[in-house]
């Protein structure tokens, strides 16, 4: 493996350690999470996979760490950026090709896994998509609690509502929603 290219790869992914997630910045969330922080929690959640399920835990963990990798080049594109999903996917795919060229013989494997996720081609890709959505819900709930702004991030809950397909992850999402609803009810009573 080319050491100079590997150093360039390290610099690129280092961007994700500091780049704040755009959706939170657009909603004026103070001290929002970084892209790498989001990917880290998703990777940690991959440990939840029941060994009785026919899912490849290692592949899921790797996919969680790859799924937003292109953002170190294209940035965190949101629906508010007025970029069509097709153009977004094209931009991210080109960025991933560029990133994977730095990795020698490891690059094609990572690019293939990224494309598998993007195209939702496997049960693992679908599970990772559900982890992505679950992390978004949890993060929005955490910000509403931390900032004492219950209901402020409703847009994120609306976007995810009913989209988490995996039964266990959906159960966690329902718990988050129930706790959040209680937080909103308590807040509304205080305001009266």
Buried (B, 14 or more C-beta within 10 A) or exposed (E): EEEEBBEBBEEBBEBBEEBBBBBBEBBEBEEBBBBBBBBBBBBEBBEBBEEEEEBBBEBBBBBBBBBBBBBBBBBBBBEEEEBEEEEBBEBBBEBBEEBBBBBEEEBEEBBEBBBBBBEEEBBBBBBBBBBBBBBBBBBBBBBBEEBEBBEBBEEBBEBBEEEBEBEBBBEBBEEBBEEBEEBBEEBEEEEE
